[in-house]
Amino acid sequence: MLISLRSLFSQQPAALVGLDIGASSVKLVELGRDKDNNLVLEACGVLPLASGCIKDGNIELFDEVADVVRSLIKMTGAKTKNVVMALPPSSVITKKIVLPGGMSDAELEMQVESEANQYIPFPLDEVSLDFCILGPSAGSQGDIDVLIAASRREKVQDLQGLAEAAGLKPVVVDVKSYASRLAASRLIADMPDLAADSIVALFEVGSLTTSMQVIRNDEVLYDRDQAFGGAQLTQLIVLQYGFSYEEAETKKCRGELPADFEATVLKPFIESLVQEISRALQFFFTSTTHNKVDLVMLAGGSAALTNLTASVTKQSGFPCMIANPFKGMHIVEGIGQKKLLRDAPSYLTACGLALRRFSK
């Protein structure tokens, strides 16, 4: 029997809250629509996680993380109990396969399970497995392209258990890169200056890792992760000023650092980050037939750093912008607009998770 990853790719008309468990924080986004069918940001918030709670994408300190999730729900006032969460791409095996068209659902499930045996290096009874029909196969008339996704069942159960411990009902388990791409695609579709088939390089600068996805329409041309993130800026602050790591992180987020911070710490960090982005772009060019991108889009906690977009454009020669996943949405009263604008790029994945409710 096919073990569902709780409808990874399914339509979800019911209300959903997106919960993004990161290496250093938990973010929540709840979306709705108004009477004119416009998206409404109904709740959002972020709380930090203590060091060691999450390691290599795994929940190491379950009770501590569950406490933070409960606190975040209370803080944001989120009313929805149905939750969509995500696994890191490293925890999910995805593979596009070609199958004969015209099969019944039961036949398709059996065929997917049979095909999955070839690509998944674990016994199927240890795996959560799901699939999505992408459409007719371009290279094989009468056949269909099917995307299969699989993860170790324990990884999915960890997320399910966490949601339930926080009083939530886990409905969908997604993949983080899919969620961020969904949120970015909404922004890209609303850019009149970008022609069809434009190539966008999306960079998410996380705490420990910077993830790159190069997107053309709905196709991923290239992806790559680099071990560089905002935690390195925090570490530089610790070394420069002698704060504890927690103090440094708090002061960084609140903008309460000494007067020489920008010149002595921030500027060298931005130069290093720009070099990492440029290097990733060069890897894309040398690994594919492409030699340019139409836009560089930055997300993640460090995306809004002073002069970062200008520095990326100067170094790479390509236009660069910050991803604000809440652009074009109505923001309900009670959500601080100034803080939201500053933190918006870090909510890209959480927003993409919440958008699953409306994805077609």
C-alpha positions in Angstrom: 0.0 0.0 0.0 1.3 3.5 -0.8 2.3 5.4 2.3 1.2 9.0 1.7 3.4 11.9 2.7 0.1 13.5 3.7 -0.7 14.9 0.2 2.6 16.6 -0.4 1.4 18.2 -3.6 -2.4 18.2 -3.0 -4.8 21.1 -3.1 -5.9 22.2 0.3 -9.0 24.3 0.4 -9.2 24.3 4.2 -7.4 26.9 6.2 -3.8 26.2 6.8 -1.0 27.8 8.9 2.5 27.6 7.5 5.2 26.6 10.1 8.8 26.8 9.1 11.2 25.1 11.6 14.7 26.5 10.8 18.1 26.0 12.2 17.8 29.0 14.6 14.2 30.0 14.7 10.5 29.0 14.1 8.4 31.2 11.8 4.6 31.1 11.4 2.4 32.6 8.6 -1.4 32.4 8.4 -3.1 33.6 5.2 -6.7 34.1 4.1 -8.6 35.9 1.3 -10.9 38.9 1.5 -14.2 39.3 -0.2 -12.4 40.5 -3.4 -10.3 37.3 -3.4 -7.1 39.3 -2.4 -4.6 37.5 -0.1 -4.7 38.7 3.5 -1.8 38.2 6.0 -3.8 37.3 9.1 -1.0 36.3 11.5 2.8 36.0 11.4 5.7 35.8 13.8 9.1 34.4 14.6 10.7 33.1 17.8 14.4 32.1 18.2 15.5 28.5 18.9 18.3 27.8 21.4 21.5 26.4 20.0 21.3 22.7 19.6 17.5 22.4 19.1 17.9 21.6 15.4 21.0 19.9 14.0 21.5 19.0 10.4 17.7 19.5 9.8 16.8 17.1 12.6 14.9 18.0 15.8 17.3 17.2 18.6 15.5 18.8 21.5 11.9 17.9 20.9 10.3 19.4 24.1 12.1 22.7 23.7 11.1 23.1 20.1 7.4 22.2 20.9 7.5 24.9 23.7 8.6 27.5 21.2 5.9 26.5 18.7 3.2 26.7 21.4 4.6 30.2 22.4 4.6 31.3 18.8 1.0 30.3 18.3 0.0 32.2 21.4 2.1 35.2 20.4 0.7 35.5 16.9 -2.9 34.7 17.8 -3.1 32.2 15.0 -6.5 30.5 15.0 -6.0 27.7 12.4 -5.1 24.3 13.8 -4.4 22.7 10.4 -0.6 23.1 9.8 1.7 22.6 6.8 5.4 22.0 7.6 8.4 21.1 5.5 11.5 18.9 5.4 14.8 20.2 4.1 15.6 19.0 0.5 18.4 16.9 1.9 15.8 14.7 3.7 13.6 14.1 0.6 14.4 12.1 -2.5 12.5 13.4 -5.6 12.5 11.8 -9.1 10.6 12.5 -12.2 9.5 9.3 -14.0 7.5 8.5 -17.1 4.5 6.1 -16.9 1.9 5.0 -19.3 -1.2 7.2 -19.4 -4.8 6.0 -18.8 -4.1 4.0 -15.6 -6.6 4.0 -12.7 -5.6 5.5 -9.4 -5.0 2.1 -7.9 -2.8 1.0 -10.9 -0.9 4.2 -10.8 -0.1 3.8 -7.0 1.1 0.3 -7.6 3.3 1.4 -10.5 4.7 4.3 -8.6 5.6 2.0 -5.7 7.3 -0.4 -8.1 9.3 2.3 -9.7 10.2 3.9 -6.4 12.0 0.7 -5.4 14.7 1.6 -8.0 15.4 5.0 -6.7 15.0 4.8 -2.9 17.9 3.3 -1.0 15.7 2.2 2.0 13.0 -0.5 2.4 9.6 0.9 1.4 8.1 0.1 4.7 10.5 2.6 6.3 9.5 5.4 3.9 6.7 8.0 3.5 6.0 8.2 -0.2 3.9 10.5 -2.4 3.5 11.3 -6.1 2.2 14.0 -8.3 1.1 13.8 -12.0 2.9 16.7 -13.8 1.1 16.2 -17.1 1.6 14.6 -20.5 5.2 13.6 -21.3 6.8 15.8 -23.9 9.1 13.1 -25.2 6.7 10.1 -25.2 3.2 10.3 -26.7 0.5 8.8 -24.6 2.7 8.7 -21.4 2.6 11.0 -18.4 5.4 12.6 -16.3 5.1 11.8 -12.6 7.1 13.3 -9.8 7.7 11.0 -6.9 8.9 12.1 -3.4 10.0 10.0 -0.6 11.5 10.6 2.9 12.4 8.3 5.8 9.2 7.8 7.8 10.8 8.9 11.0 11.5 12.3 9.6 7.9 12.8 8.7 6.8 11.4 12.1 9.0 13.9 13.9 7.2 16.8 12.3 3.8 15.2 12.9 4.6 14.6 16.5 5.9 18.2 16.9 2.7 19.6 15.5 0.5 17.4 17.7 2.5 18.3 20.8 1.8 22.0 20.0 -1.9 21.4 19.6 -1.9 21.5 15.8 -3.2 19.0 13.2 -0.5 18.1 10.6 -2.1 18.1 7.2 0.7 18.5 4.7 4.4 17.8 4.8 6.1 19.8 2.0 9.7 20.3 0.9 11.3 23.6 2.0 12.7 24.4 -1.5 9.2 23.8 -3.0 7.6 26.1 -0.6 10.0 29.0 -1.1 9.7 28.5 -4.9 5.9 28.8 -4.6 6.2 32.1 -2.7 8.8 33.4 -5.1 6.8 32.4 -8.2 3.9 34.5 -7.0 6.2 37.5 -6.9 7.8 36.7 -10.3 4.4 36.4 -12.0 3.6 39.9 -10.8 6.6 41.5 -12.4 5.6 43.1 -15.7 9.3 43.8 -16.7 10.1 40.1 -16.6 9.3 38.4 -19.9 8.2 34.8 -20.3 11.1 32.3 -19.9 13.0 34.7 -17.7 15.6 33.1 -15.6 15.6 34.0 -11.9 18.3 33.0 -9.4 16.7 32.7 -5.9 19.1 32.8 -3.0 17.9 32.1 0.6 20.5 33.2 3.1 19.7 31.1 6.1 21.4 30.8 9.5 23.9 28.2 8.4 23.3 27.6 4.7 22.7 29.7 1.6 20.4 27.8 -0.8 20.3 28.7 -4.5 17.5 27.7 -7.0 17.6 28.9 -10.6 14.0 29.0 -11.9 12.6 29.4 -15.4 8.8 29.5 -15.4 8.0 26.5 -13.1 11.2 24.6 -13.9 14.2 24.4 -11.7 17.3 24.6 -13.9 19.8 24.3 -11.1 20.1 24.2 -7.4 23.0 24.3 -4.9 23.6 24.7 -1.2 26.6 26.5 0.3 27.7 26.4 3.9 27.5 30.1 4.5 24.9 32.1 6.4 23.8 34.7 8.9 25.3 32.8 11.9 28.7 33.7 10.6 27.9 37.4 11.0 26.8 36.7 14.6 30.1 34.9 15.2 32.0 37.9 13.8 30.1 40.1 16.3 31.1 37.8 19.1 34.8 37.9 18.1 34.8 41.7 17.6 32.9 42.8 20.8 33.1 39.9 23.2 29.3 39.4 23.5 27.9 35.9 24.2 26.5 34.3 21.1 22.9 34.9 22.3 23.7 38.6 23.1 25.2 39.0 19.7 22.2 37.5 17.9 19.7 39.6 19.9 21.7 42.9 19.3 22.0 42.0 15.6 18.3 41.5 15.2 17.4 44.7 17.2 20.1 46.8 15.5 21.7 47.6 18.9 25.4 47.3 17.9 28.3 49.7 18.4 28.8 52.6 16.1 31.8 51.0 14.2 29.8 47.8 13.5 29.0 48.6 9.8 32.6 49.5 8.9 34.4 46.8 10.9 32.1 43.8 10.9 29.1 44.2 8.5 31.0 45.4 5.4 33.5 42.5 5.4 30.6 40.0 5.9 28.6 41.5 3.0 31.7 41.3 0.8 32.0 37.6 1.7 28.3 36.9 1.1 28.5 38.7 -2.3 31.5 36.5 -3.2 29.5 33.4 -2.2 26.6 34.5 -4.4 28.9 35.3 -7.3 30.6 31.9 -7.0 27.3 30.1 -7.0 26.2 31.9 -10.2 29.5 30.9 -11.8 28.9 27.3 -10.9 25.5 27.5 -12.6 27.0 29.0 -15.8 29.8 26.4 -16.0 27.4 23.5 -15.2 24.8 24.5 -17.8 24.5 26.1 -21.3 23.3 29.4 -19.7 25.6 32.4 -19.3 23.2 35.0 -17.6 20.2 35.4 -15.3 17.6 38.0 -15.7 17.2 38.6 -12.0 18.8 37.7 -8.7 16.2 37.5 -5.9 17.4 37.5 -2.2 15.5 36.0 0.7 16.4 34.8 4.2 17.3 36.7 7.4 20.4 38.4 5.9 18.7 39.5 2.6 17.9 43.0 3.9 21.4 43.9 5.0 22.5 47.4 4.1 23.7 47.7 0.5 23.6 44.0 -0.2 21.4 44.2 -3.3 23.5 47.0 -4.8 26.7 45.0 -4.0 25.4 41.9 -5.7 24.4 43.9 -8.8 27.8 45.6 -9.0 29.7 42.3 -8.6 27.5 40.1 -10.9 26.2 42.6 -13.4 22.6 41.3 -12.9 19.6 43.2 -11.4 19.0 42.2 -7.8 16.0 42.6 -5.5 14.8 41.5 -2.1 12.0 39.0 -2.0 9.0 40.4 0.0 6.6 37.5 0.1 3.8 39.7 1.5 3.9 42.2 -1.4 0.4 42.9 -2.6 -1.3 41.4 0.5 -3.6 43.1 2.8 -2.0 43.2 6.3 -4.5 42.9 9.2 -4.3 45.4 12.1 -2.0 44.4 14.9 0.9 43.2 12.7 3.7 45.8 13.0 4.3 47.1 9.5 7.8 48.4 10.1 9.1 45.2 11.6 7.3 43.1 9.0 8.9 45.1 6.2 12.4 44.5 7.7 11.8 40.8 8.4 9.7 39.9 5.3 12.5 38.2 3.3 13.0 35.7 6.1 9.4 34.5 5.8 9.6 33.3 2.2 9.4 29.6 3.1 6.8 30.0 5.8 4.7 32.1 3.4 5.1 29.4 0.7 3.9 26.8 3.1 0.8 28.9 4.0 0.1 29.4 0.2 -0.4 25.7 -0.2 -4.0 26.4 0.8 -4.4 28.3 -2.4 -2.1 26.4 -4.8 -3.7 24.8 -7.8 
